[in-house]
Amino acid sequence: MKSSFSGDFLYLWYFMQNLSYELIQLLTRPQPIAVLSHEYPDGDGFCASLFIAGWLAHNDREAHIITDGDNLDRYAHLMEDEVVKSYTPDMVYDTLVVLDCNNSDRLGARAALLDKAQRVLVVDHHVVENNPIRADYSYIDQSFASVGAILFEAMEPQLAQMPSELRSRMAACLYTTILNDTNNFTNGNTNSRVLSQAARMASHGILPHLLYQQYFQNQSPAEIRYIGQVLSTIELHFEGKLLVMVARQEVAEENGINAEDVLNITRWVQGAKGIEAIIFIREDAPGDYKLSFRSGKVDVSSFAARFGGGGHRSASGCSLEGDLQEIKAMMISQMGEVLARA
């Protein structure tokens, strides 16, 4: 079954009941279950994975969160006994749960697990992209602020039945998915529904101010210095409508940090006066770049799709290989055309 529905309460209730049923059916699967999110895990996909793995473990089902070997230190305050494994080609799982991702390309090498699985479930809130995952069940609803918010609507009764300590930690995981994808309730996807969900999560004993500090304010002095150096690369184009930043690999190395561990640099410039779009280019290796696009005016999801990426209308990204200056010039030119038509 597939849906991408944002209708009234009755329809939403119906689809949430179906999703809840499909998730509960996971408890009948005898083999370990693999839980995956997209490459470069963020506070939505990974924390939603923690929730599913924690709920399955609470119900005596073995679950493994499969990553690409990413550094997950920023989530240490949310993790306890969840099993996190780095992907290896010999892995085989009967059942996969894919969260915050509907495009097999965004799983990277882990996409090989799809062909070996007997059952695949996908829960996501992104625009359906190229190379969609062939799933036995999909729930894709772009009206939700985060995939964790979808899981909360579907599994709120199950959350309420957990022991208090586990319930609080699982609620904190789900709350962090909202923190991440609303940028602490400052993005355009902040609405009455997401505020209601956050309030209900908070009723389970979490401390919102502490979660904010742990997630957004835990940078080391070296990481803050790195952020400052990246901000110093700001360029403005098209009469100040386009802001471009570049993070070279050598800057991260000079500061002794992993650039992937620095959370969402674009939030430091979002909302700058007169800016209609942001391009952030991060060098991960020579000739290997991760690009992030932000805009409150144009659809950057469709822009990212031109280059094999995707995401949300206001926040998307892609990965490219090539020469930095050529990539940068191409991005500026093409984004300029998009802004001119807006």
C-alpha positions as CSV (number, residue, x, y, z in Angstrom):
1,M,0.0,0.0,0.0
2,K,1.2,3.5,-0.8
3,S,-0.2,6.8,0.3
4,S,0.9,10.5,0.2
5,F,-2.1,12.0,1.9
6,S,-2.7,15.2,3.9
7,G,-6.5,15.1,4.1
8,D,-8.8,15.7,7.0
9,F,-8.7,14.0,10.4
10,L,-10.8,10.9,9.4
11,Y,-8.5,10.0,6.5
12,L,-5.4,10.7,8.5
13,W,-6.7,8.4,11.3
14,Y,-7.4,5.7,8.7
15,F,-3.9,5.7,7.3
16,M,-2.3,5.9,10.7
17,Q,-4.3,2.8,11.7
18,N,-2.9,1.0,8.7
19,L,0.6,2.1,9.4
20,S,0.3,1.1,13.0
21,Y,-0.9,-2.3,12.0
22,E,2.0,-2.8,9.6
23,L,4.5,-1.8,12.2
24,I,3.0,-4.1,14.8
25,Q,3.2,-6.9,12.3
26,L,6.9,-6.6,12.6
27,L,6.6,-8.3,16.0
28,T,5.7,-11.5,14.1
29,R,9.0,-11.6,12.2
30,P,11.2,-14.2,13.8
31,Q,14.6,-13.0,12.4
32,P,16.5,-9.8,13.3
33,I,15.1,-6.7,11.7
34,A,17.3,-4.1,10.0
35,V,16.4,-0.5,10.4
36,L,18.0,2.0,7.9
37,S,17.9,5.7,7.1
38,H,19.6,7.7,4.3
39,E,23.3,8.4,4.0
40,Y,24.7,11.0,6.3
41,P,22.2,10.2,9.1
42,D,20.5,13.2,10.7
43,G,18.3,13.9,13.7
44,D,15.2,12.8,12.0
45,G,16.2,9.5,10.2
46,F,18.6,8.2,12.9
47,C,16.5,9.2,15.9
48,A,13.4,7.7,14.3
49,S,15.5,4.5,13.8
50,L,16.4,4.6,17.5
51,F,12.6,4.7,18.3
52,I,11.8,1.7,16.1
53,A,14.8,-0.3,17.4
54,G,13.9,0.6,21.0
55,W,10.3,-0.3,20.6
56,L,11.1,-3.7,18.9
57,A,13.7,-4.5,21.6
58,H,11.1,-3.7,24.3
59,N,8.8,-6.3,22.6
60,D,11.6,-8.9,22.5
61,R,12.4,-8.5,18.9
62,E,16.0,-8.1,17.8
63,A,16.7,-5.0,15.7
64,H,19.9,-3.7,14.1
65,I,20.4,-0.1,13.0
66,I,22.6,-0.4,9.9
67,T,24.8,2.6,9.1
68,D,27.8,3.3,6.9
69,G,30.0,3.5,10.0
70,D,29.1,7.1,10.7
71,N,30.2,8.9,13.9
72,L,27.0,9.0,16.1
73,D,28.5,10.7,19.1
74,R,25.9,13.6,18.9
75,Y,23.2,11.0,19.6
76,A,24.9,9.5,22.7
77,H,22.4,11.1,25.1
78,L,19.6,9.2,23.3
79,M,21.2,5.8,23.0
80,E,21.4,2.9,25.4
81,D,21.2,-0.7,24.3
82,E,20.3,-0.3,20.7
83,V,22.4,-2.4,18.3
84,V,24.1,-0.2,15.7
85,K,26.2,-2.1,13.0
86,S,28.3,-0.8,10.2
87,Y,27.2,-2.2,6.8
88,T,29.2,-5.1,5.3
89,P,28.4,-6.7,1.9
90,D,27.8,-10.1,3.5
91,M,24.8,-8.8,5.6
92,V,21.4,-10.4,4.9
93,Y,18.1,-9.4,6.6
94,D,14.7,-10.9,6.1
95,T,13.0,-7.7,7.0
96,L,14.0,-4.0,6.4
97,V,12.4,-0.9,7.8
98,V,13.6,2.2,5.8
99,L,13.0,5.6,7.5
100,D,13.2,9.1,6.1
101,C,14.2,7.9,2.7
102,N,12.3,6.6,-0.4
103,N,15.1,6.6,-2.9
104,S,17.4,3.6,-3.1
105,D,20.3,5.7,-4.3
106,R,20.2,7.6,-1.0
107,L,21.0,4.3,0.9
108,G,24.4,4.1,-0.8
109,A,26.0,0.6,-0.6
110,R,23.3,-0.5,1.9
111,A,20.8,-0.6,-1.0
112,A,22.1,-4.1,-1.7
113,L,20.1,-5.2,1.4
114,L,16.9,-4.4,-0.5
115,D,17.4,-7.2,-3.0
116,K,18.0,-9.8,-0.2
117,A,15.1,-8.9,2.0
118,Q,11.7,-10.8,2.0
119,R,9.8,-7.8,3.3
120,V,10.5,-4.0,3.1
121,L,8.6,-1.2,4.8
122,V,9.2,2.4,4.0
123,V,8.1,5.4,6.1
124,D,9.0,8.8,4.8
125,H,7.9,12.4,4.4
126,H,10.0,13.5,1.4
127,V,9.0,14.1,-2.2
128,V,9.0,10.8,-4.1
129,E,12.2,10.8,-6.1
130,N,13.8,8.8,-8.9
131,N,14.7,5.2,-8.2
132,P,12.0,4.7,-5.5
133,I,12.5,1.9,-3.1
134,R,10.3,-1.1,-4.1
135,A,8.6,-1.8,-0.8
136,D,5.9,-4.2,0.3
137,Y,4.4,-1.3,2.3
138,S,5.1,2.4,2.0
139,Y,3.7,5.4,3.9
140,I,4.9,8.6,2.4
141,D,3.3,11.8,3.7
142,Q,4.9,15.2,2.9
143,S,2.5,17.0,5.2
144,F,4.4,15.8,8.3
145,A,7.3,17.8,9.7
146,S,9.5,14.7,10.3
147,V,9.3,11.0,9.8
148,G,9.4,10.8,13.6
149,A,6.2,12.8,13.8
150,I,4.6,10.2,11.5
151,L,5.8,7.3,13.8
152,F,4.5,9.2,16.8
153,E,1.0,9.6,15.3
154,A,0.9,5.9,14.4
155,M,2.5,4.5,17.6
156,E,1.5,6.9,20.4
157,P,-0.5,4.2,22.2
158,Q,2.5,1.9,22.1
159,L,4.7,4.7,23.4
160,A,2.3,5.3,26.3
161,Q,2.5,1.6,27.3
162,M,6.3,1.6,27.8
163,P,7.9,1.8,31.2
164,S,8.4,5.4,32.3
165,E,12.2,5.5,31.8
166,L,12.1,3.9,28.3
167,R,9.0,6.0,27.4
168,S,10.8,9.2,28.2
169,R,13.9,8.2,26.2
170,M,11.8,7.1,23.2
171,A,9.8,10.3,23.4
172,A,13.0,12.3,23.4
173,C,14.1,10.5,20.2
174,L,10.9,11.4,18.5
175,Y,11.1,15.0,19.8
176,T,14.6,15.3,18.4
177,T,13.3,14.4,14.9
178,I,11.0,17.4,15.1
179,L,13.8,19.6,16.5
180,N,16.0,18.6,13.5
181,D,13.5,19.1,10.7
182,T,11.8,22.2,12.0
183,N,15.2,23.7,13.0
184,N,13.9,24.2,16.5
185,F,10.4,25.3,15.3
186,T,11.8,28.1,13.0
187,N,11.2,26.5,9.6
188,G,8.0,26.9,7.5
189,N,6.9,23.4,8.4
190,T,6.2,24.5,12.0
191,N,2.4,24.5,12.4
192,S,-0.3,23.7,14.9
193,R,0.0,19.9,14.3
194,V,3.7,19.7,14.9
195,L,3.4,21.9,18.0
196,S,0.7,19.6,19.4
197,Q,2.8,16.6,18.7
198,A,5.8,18.2,20.5
199,A,3.6,19.0,23.5
200,R,2.3,15.5,23.7
201,M,5.9,14.1,23.5
202,A,6.9,16.5,26.2
203,S,4.2,15.1,28.5
204,H,6.2,11.9,28.7
205,G,8.9,13.4,30.9
206,I,11.3,14.9,28.4
207,L,13.1,18.2,29.0
208,P,12.8,20.2,25.7
209,H,15.4,22.8,26.7
210,L,17.9,20.1,27.6
211,L,17.3,18.3,24.3
212,Y,17.9,21.5,22.4
213,Q,21.2,22.1,24.2
214,Q,22.3,18.5,23.7
215,Y,21.4,18.5,20.0
216,F,22.1,22.1,18.8
217,Q,24.6,23.5,21.3
218,N,27.1,20.7,21.9
219,Q,29.8,21.9,19.4
220,S,33.4,21.8,20.6
221,P,35.5,25.0,20.4
222,A,37.2,23.5,17.4
223,E,33.9,23.0,15.6
224,I,32.8,26.6,16.4
225,R,36.1,27.9,15.0
226,Y,35.4,25.7,11.9
227,I,31.9,27.2,11.5
228,G,33.4,30.7,11.7
229,Q,35.9,29.9,9.0
230,V,33.2,28.5,6.7
231,L,31.0,31.6,7.3
232,S,33.9,33.7,6.3
233,T,33.7,32.3,2.7
234,I,30.2,33.8,2.2
235,E,29.6,35.2,-1.3
236,L,26.5,37.1,-2.4
237,H,25.2,36.9,-6.0
238,F,22.3,38.3,-8.0
239,E,22.0,41.5,-6.0
240,G,22.3,39.7,-2.7
241,K,19.6,37.1,-3.4
242,L,21.9,34.1,-3.4
243,L,24.3,33.3,-0.6
244,V,27.1,30.7,-1.3
245,M,29.4,29.1,1.3
246,V,32.2,26.6,0.8
247,A,33.9,24.3,3.3
248,R,37.2,22.9,2.2
249,Q,38.4,19.6,3.6
250,E,41.7,21.2,4.7
251,V,39.8,23.6,7.0
252,A,38.3,20.7,8.9
253,E,41.6,18.9,9.1
254,E,43.3,22.0,10.4
255,N,40.8,22.1,13.2
256,G,41.1,18.4,13.9
257,I,37.4,17.7,13.3
258,N,35.2,15.6,11.1
259,A,33.1,18.0,9.0
260,E,30.2,15.6,8.9
261,D,29.9,16.0,12.7
262,V,29.1,19.7,12.4
263,L,25.4,20.0,12.3
264,N,23.6,22.1,9.7
265,I,25.8,25.1,9.1
266,T,23.2,26.6,6.8
267,R,21.0,27.4,9.9
268,W,23.6,30.1,10.8
269,V,22.6,32.1,7.6
270,Q,19.0,31.2,7.1
271,G,16.8,34.3,7.5
272,A,19.6,36.7,6.6
273,K,18.0,39.9,5.2
274,G,17.4,39.8,1.4
275,I,18.6,36.2,0.9
276,E,16.2,34.1,-1.2
277,A,18.4,31.0,-1.6
278,I,21.5,29.4,0.0
279,I,24.1,27.0,-1.5
280,F,26.5,25.3,0.8
281,I,29.3,23.2,-0.7
282,R,31.3,20.9,1.6
283,E,34.3,19.0,0.4
284,D,34.4,15.5,1.9
285,A,37.4,14.3,-0.2
286,P,39.3,15.6,-3.1
287,G,36.8,15.9,-5.9
288,D,33.9,14.7,-3.7
289,Y,31.3,17.3,-2.6
290,K,28.1,17.3,-0.6
291,L,25.8,20.2,-1.5
292,S,23.0,21.7,0.6
293,F,20.3,24.0,-0.7
294,R,18.0,26.2,1.3
295,S,15.2,28.6,0.2
296,G,12.0,30.0,1.5
297,K,11.1,31.1,-2.0
298,V,11.9,28.5,-4.6
299,D,11.6,24.7,-4.7
300,V,15.1,23.4,-4.0
301,S,13.9,19.8,-4.0
302,S,13.3,19.9,-7.7
303,F,16.6,21.8,-8.1
304,A,18.5,19.1,-6.2
305,A,16.7,16.4,-8.3
306,R,18.5,17.8,-11.4
307,F,21.7,16.4,-9.8
308,G,20.4,13.2,-8.4
309,G,19.5,14.6,-5.0
310,G,16.3,15.6,-3.3
311,G,14.7,16.4,0.0
312,H,12.1,19.0,0.9
313,R,10.8,22.1,-0.9
314,S,12.8,24.4,1.3
315,A,15.7,22.1,2.3
316,S,17.4,19.7,0.0
317,G,20.8,18.4,-1.2
318,C,22.9,16.3,-3.4
319,S,26.4,14.8,-3.9
320,L,28.6,15.6,-6.8
321,E,32.1,14.7,-8.0
322,G,34.3,17.0,-10.0
323,D,36.2,20.3,-9.9
324,L,35.1,22.6,-7.1
325,Q,35.2,25.8,-9.1
326,E,33.3,24.2,-12.0
327,I,30.6,22.8,-9.6
328,K,30.3,26.2,-7.8
329,A,30.0,28.1,-11.1
330,M,27.4,25.7,-12.4
331,M,25.3,25.9,-9.1
332,I,25.4,29.7,-9.1
333,S,24.4,29.9,-12.7
334,Q,21.5,27.4,-12.5
335,M,20.2,28.7,-9.2
336,G,20.3,32.2,-10.7
337,E,18.0,31.1,-13.5
338,V,15.6,29.6,-10.9
339,L,15.5,32.8,-8.9
340,A,15.0,34.9,-12.0
341,R,11.9,32.8,-12.9
342,A,10.5,33.0,-9.3
